Amino acid sequence: MHSTTRRMLVFVGISTIVGVALLLAAYRFTIGPRGAVAAFPSLAQAVSTLSPDASSQCVRCHQDKGPGIVQQYYDSKHAGRGVQCLDCHAPVSGQQALTEQHYQVAIVASPTPNNCIRCHKDEVNQFAESRHSARAWFAVNGSQGFSQDDLKKYHLLDSAGKPLNSGKPNAVANLIGPDASAASCQVCHGIGRKNADGSFGDCTKCHLRHSFSVAQSRQPETCAQCHLGPDHPQSEIYNESAHGAYYLANKDKFNLDAPAGTLTVKDFPAPTCATCHMSAFGSVKGTHDVGQRLKWNLAPAIATVRPEGEQGRQNMTDVCLNCHTQDFINKQMNGAEKVIALTNDTVNKGQAIVDDLKRLGLLPDTPFGSSIDFTMFELWHHEGRRARFGAVMGGADYVNWHGIYEQKKTLIELQADAAELKRNH
């Protein structure tokens, strides 16, 4: 073979190898690993070698002390896009109370939405309007720590301008005490906690640090950190539903890493929690306001239609239309509303029994002062909610055996207990 030809072939071969290597490197650093991991130098090594700034010092130290967070960060989209440690951890205006000196570097150990908003303005503002924000924290702690401006901004004042529920802390949180509440109620409701810089919320409840993976936030298991148990078993209901059954059996068919704003049924052949409540899907725009696609507020003793409820129903319908016909959607939604009406009717009957006993002076005024208080509480807070959530999410077992059946049984128990109190009075 002519030497010129050989040299050309060698050149082409080397160029091909270098090109493939560069493509793999680009994939590794901009998209993140999926499947086999290429053996390239870690981001920590690269930053430590090439950058003398404070962020590189963070990486060098944390490679020895807490290497897990370095690896999580290395695998993140933040890393691939050049976001450095101090881009998130450097203090911003108003964070004096949160700022500490860490090895002679001023940092905020736990960034707040005021840090995230520098890059994620729309998402932070949408989150602030949601029930995941300040209203979640208020539901446990009442108005303690809230300014009047806070209460107004986050819609926590009644028509008379007074804090909702008179600003009282949650009765269950008081019942179990501050130590138990700190390890239970406040863990989940901390998604809307008040921070020392005046902001509300903790983005890392869903976008777990330091990977902040969009794929992880789209998985039902992430929502199931909080949305489970006897009073709001959305996780269990989802797993029972046709949507959940398909997801659990076909996880490998889901493109969980698909770029935001591009999702279609090809990426998500069945919905996860995020698909219905948050993700941009088909022609529907994404939102971090988890109530924007809901008609009903199902959590109170009596379920009520939200102020923008009809628009919320239409928003959810637009998501459903990616997979279902309008007739099917109407049938499911209208059927769920009939169940909601049943739960409200039973709660009203139970409350009438309790109110009559209080009128007669047969029940103490203190919350959870008698066994009847617990029975009435579970009638709506556990059984009523379960039936409602089951109806709107396709969980038949929760509509009946965990819901309506339990409500009917509890109502009979209330009637019997009330009759016994009156006989003994």
URNORBEL-V823082 format. One record per pair of residues at least 6 apart in sequence whose C-alpha atoms are under 7 Angstrom apart, sorted by the first residue. I is the first residue (numbers start at 1). J is the second residue. Records with the same first field share a line. If there is no record, write none. Layout:
I = J + J
//
This chain:
29 = 80
30 = 77 + 80 + 81
31 = 77 + 80
32 = 75 + 76 + 77
33 = 75
43 = 74
44 = 59 + 60
47 = 56
48 = 56 + 57 + 59 + 60
55 = 84 + 85 + 86
59 = 70
62 = 70
63 = 70
69 = 210
72 = 210 + 211
73 = 79 + 210 + 211
75 = 211
76 = 211 + 212 + 213
88 = 111 + 115
89 = 107 + 108 + 109 + 111
90 = 106 + 107 + 108
91 = 99 + 107 + 108
92 = 115
94 = 197
95 = 197
97 = 196
98 = 108 + 196
99 = 106 + 107 + 108
100 = 106 + 107 + 108
101 = 107
112 = 202
113 = 124 + 199 + 201 + 202 + 203
114 = 199
117 = 124
123 = 287 + 288
126 = 287 + 288 + 289
127 = 133 + 288 + 289
129 = 154 + 289
130 = 289 + 290 + 291
132 = 191 + 192
133 = 191 + 192 + 200 + 201
134 = 154 + 192 + 193 + 200 + 201
135 = 154 + 192
136 = 189 + 192
137 = 189 + 190 + 192 + 193
139 = 170
140 = 169 + 170 + 173 + 185
141 = 169 + 170
142 = 167 + 168 + 169 + 170
143 = 163 + 167 + 168
151 = 157 + 163
156 = 163 + 164
157 = 163 + 164
158 = 164
171 = 367
173 = 181 + 185
188 = 226
190 = 202
191 = 201 + 202 + 205
192 = 200 + 201 + 202
193 = 200 + 201 + 202
194 = 200 + 201
206 = 217 + 222
207 = 213 + 217
214 = 257
215 = 256 + 257
216 = 222
218 = 256 + 272 + 274
219 = 272
220 = 272 + 273
224 = 235
227 = 233 + 234 + 235
228 = 234 + 235 + 236
230 = 382
231 = 381 + 382 + 385 + 386
232 = 385 + 386
233 = 386
234 = 389
237 = 390 + 393 + 395 + 398
238 = 244 + 393
239 = 245
240 = 395
241 = 394 + 395
243 = 270 + 271
246 = 270
247 = 270
254 = 267 + 268 + 269
255 = 267 + 268
260 = 280
261 = 280 + 281 + 286
263 = 280 + 281 + 282
264 = 281 + 282
275 = 281
276 = 316 + 319
277 = 290 + 293
278 = 286 + 287 + 288 + 290
279 = 286 + 287
280 = 286
281 = 319
282 = 322
284 = 318 + 319
292 = 312
293 = 312 + 313 + 315 + 316
294 = 309 + 312 + 313 + 316
295 = 305 + 306 + 309 + 310 + 312 + 313
296 = 303 + 304 + 305 + 306 + 309
297 = 303 + 304 + 305 + 306
298 = 304 + 385 + 388
299 = 385
301 = 347 + 380 + 381
302 = 344
303 = 344
333 = 392
336 = 391 + 392
339 = 388 + 391
340 = 388
343 = 384
347 = 379 + 380
350 = 376 + 411
357 = 363
363 = 370
368 = 374
372 = 414
375 = 410
379 = 407 + 410
383 = 402 + 403 + 404 + 406 + 407
384 = 403 + 407
386 = 398 + 399 + 402 + 403
387 = 398 + 399 + 400 + 402 + 403 + 404
388 = 399
390 = 396 + 398 + 399
391 = 399
//
